[in-house]
Each structure stands twice: as structure tokens, then as C-alpha cells.
């Protein structure tokens, strides 16, 4: 009779939470890149209000995440669209009257990163309200 060492048991990885975290990290990195590119490619004589209206159009068509479960069901394109919120600082810099909209846009991504869906909904609602006032 020979001795056989017990085989190590590898835990089954949980795919849901790491996948969501990975998607959120990708969203943040992608959003930063979009904001930087938009800022660098915006001519100084551009119409910031027209840019804000374009951003508002994207936000109006993008569903807001309401829970971690809902985030799992969202398409990657929906995550990527929230990257337009990173354009806010360049809008505020170009036109001072857009500062409240820019600040409201900046509240969206941190709330999603913290999985604070109530705060994210509040921020999205505020952005949509300000977009309606353009």
C-alpha cells in the first residue's frame, strides 16, 4: 500500500464581482482617455454649448446603472458611454455658464465606482435636468 498525498482543492473563482470591478476600471480608464482626447482636439474657438448638447444627447440615451445586478446585464457599450462625463471640465473651461453641468457630470463616475447607485441616480438626474436647461 502506497501513500498518496491529498490533491489540493482550488476554489472556484467568482466571476460576477471581479467582472463588474474590471468593467468599472475599464470604464474609468476609457473615460479618462476620452476626456483627454476631447480636450486636446477641441479648438479654442469651438462652441462649448454645442459640445454640451452633444454630450447631453449621449447621456439621455444611456441607461444609468441601478444595482450591481443590473450592471451585470448592461452591455459594455453602455459603460463606455458614461465616459462622456469626463468632458465636463473642458466644457466648463470653455464657457463658465456650463460649470454647474460639468460639476454634476463629475459626480457620476465616482458614484458608480463606489457602487453607490442611489448617488449615481441622483447625479444622472441632476445632469439630465441641467441638460434640459441648455
Secondary structure by P-SEA (a helix, b strand, c coil): cccccccccccccccaaaaaaaaaaaaaaaaaaaaaaaaaaccccccaaaaaaaaaaaaaaccccccaaaaaaccaaaaaaaccccaaaaaaaacccaaaaaaaaaacaaaaaacaaaaaaaaaaaaaaaaaac
